[in-house]
Amino acid sequence: MGLLERQFCVMLVANELAEGDSFQLIESVRLSLEYATLPIAFISGSVERGLAYNAMNAGATEVFMRDDLSAIDEFIAGCASAPLESVESGGVVLLVEDSESHADYVGHLCAMLGLQVEKCKDVQTALSLYRPRKYQLAIVDVVLNDIQSGITLVRRIRQNHQSRQPILVMSGYDDLPRRLLALKSGADDFISKPFSPEEFVWRVKKVLKSYAGHDRREAVLPLAAESMAHDFMHALSPREREIAAEILAGSSDKQIARDLGISYWTVRSHIEQIFTKTGALNRRDLMARFIGK
């Protein structure tokens, strides 16, 4: 683990190591917030399905046979072409959550990312606190101990402030209508509770990364949006087309993985490539461009 003090774009782990257990190594990497989203390929010389299952369960992104060099090369090339992710430290998060225990959990994860947290429990308090550019990110629970829901807060922020600050919605209910309503109301992403630290880190990094380059790109993107909407599917690989269709239908990452029979981590990797190739900033932007606001 000492080498992980450096920054890498991908990690390859062999089934048989000179020292230690490969599955424990993968799990240790996944437990580190700094490397929670690092692509990990498990390399095996055996076709035993149990090894692949254990590797995926430990957190591997993909599993390859040792002699499948072309597939391994393609995987490495894809990871190398994606920019390394980082989160600007020192920002403040507005966390709207009425469960103290869950607010503490999210607050701890944000602190590990160098983000300060300002907490509140209801929509009216959140609206009184919110100012454009005051927060780097808003994290909003759907069901609050309040007559108004978190989705109402998202809608009010977008309508009243025309804010471009990112909003991550979280909910214990992972149903399609609720997820679609959150995205159409202005949320940038949706995460289902309970969630793992690595999923939370990945989603926070994605929404912050998309907005970090927004000002630089916004003059270019509107000019290209119409042509992108016309033929954006042609720029994608067959697998990316399948996943893009699922995104536009409102499916979650977990549901896409189940529907297509691939790993959760593989879905994440493909989604990043879809955003890069289409120019979309996030799920909400993709849906707004290609199925209307």
C-alpha positions, 0 to 999 in steps of 0.5 A, spaced: 500 500 500 506 504 500 506 506 493 499 508 493 501 515 496 502 516 489 497 518 484 495 512 479 489 512 473 489 504 474 491 498 478 492 491 476 492 486 481 494 479 480 490 473 483 497 470 486 501 475 490 508 474 493 505 476 499 498 478 502 491 476 499 489 479 493 482 480 495 484 484 501 488 488 497 483 490 493 478 491 499 483 496 503 484 500 496 476 501 496 476 503 504 481 509 502 477 515 500 482 517 496 482 511 492 475 509 492 474 510 485 480 508 482 479 503 476 482 496 479 483 490 474 483 483 477 488 478 473 487 471 473 490 465 470 484 461 472 477 460 469 474 459 476 468 463 477 468 463 484 475 467 483 471 473 479 465 473 484 470 474 490 474 479 486 468 483 484 465 483 491 472 486 494 471 492 489 474 490 482 472 494 476 473 488 471 476 481 471 481 479 465 484 472 464 492 473 464 492 471 456 487 476 454 492 481 453 488 485 448 482 486 453 487 488 458 491 493 454 484 496 452 482 497 459 488 500 461 488 505 455 481 507 457 483 509 464 489 512 462 485 517 457 480 519 463 483 525 467 485 524 474 479 526 479 481 531 484 476 535 489 477 542 491 478 543 498 476 548 502 469 549 500 462 549 504 457 543 503 449 545 505 447 538 508 439 538 508 438 532 512 433 531 518 437 524 521 442 526 526 446 520 525 446 520 517 448 527 517 454 525 521 455 520 517 455 524 511 459 530 514 464 525 516 465 523 509 465 530 506 470 532 511 475 527 509 474 530 502 476 537 505 469 540 505 466 543 510 459 542 512 453 546 514 447 542 516 440 544 517 433 539 517 428 543 513 426 546 507 425 553 510 431 553 514 435 551 507 432 557 503 434 562 508 441 559 508 442 558 501 446 564 497 449 563 490 456 561 490 456 561 498 456 553 497 460 548 493 455 543 493 448 542 496 446 535 499 439 534 500 435 528 503 428 527 499 424 525 505 424 531 511 421 532 518 417 537 514 411 538 510 415 540 504 420 535 501 427 536 499 425 536 491 421 542 493 428 545 495 431 543 489 426 546 485 426 553 489 433 553 489 433 553 481 427 557 480 429 563 485 436 563 484 438 560 477 443 557 481 449 553 477 451 550 484 451 542 484 445 539 488 446 531 490 439 528 492 439 522 496 433 518 498 432 511 502 426 510 496 430 508 490 424 508 485 424 511 478 418 516 479 422 519 485 429 519 481 426 522 475 422 528 479 429 530 482 433 530 476 427 534 472 427 539 478 434 540 477 438 535 481 445 533 478 445 526 481 441 522 485 444 517 490 440 511 494 441 510 501 444 506 504 450 508 500 457 506 501 463 511 502 466 509 495 459 511 492 458 517 495 465 519 494 464 518 486 458 521 486 461 528 489 467 528 485 463 527 479 458 533 480 464 537 483 468 536 477 463 537 472 461 544 475 469 546 475 469 546 468 462 549 467 464 557 466 470 555 461 466 550 457 459 554 457 460 558 451 462 552 447 457 547 449 451 551 446 453 551 439 455 544 439 449 541 443 444 541 437 449 537 433 450 532 439 443 531 440 442 529 433 448 524 432 451 523 439 449 515 440 453 514 434 459 517 437 458 511 443 460 504 443 455 499 443 455 498 450 455 505 451 449 506 447 446 501 452 447 505 458 446 511 455 439 509 453 438 506 460 440 513 463 435 517 459 430 512 461 432 514 468 435 508 471 440 508 477 447 505 476 445 499 480 439 498 476 443 498 469 448 494 472 443 489 474 439 489 467 446 489 463 449 483 467 455 487 468 459 490 475 457 497 478 464 499 477 464 498 470 457 502 469 461 508 472 466 507 468 462 507 461 458 513 464 464 517 465 466 516 457 459 517 455 459 524 459 466 526 455 464 524 448 457 527 449 459 533 452 454 533 457 456 535 464 452 530 468 445 526 468 441 532 468 444 535 463 444 529 458 437 528 459 435 536 458 439 536 452 437 529 449 429 528 451 428 535 453 428 539 459 
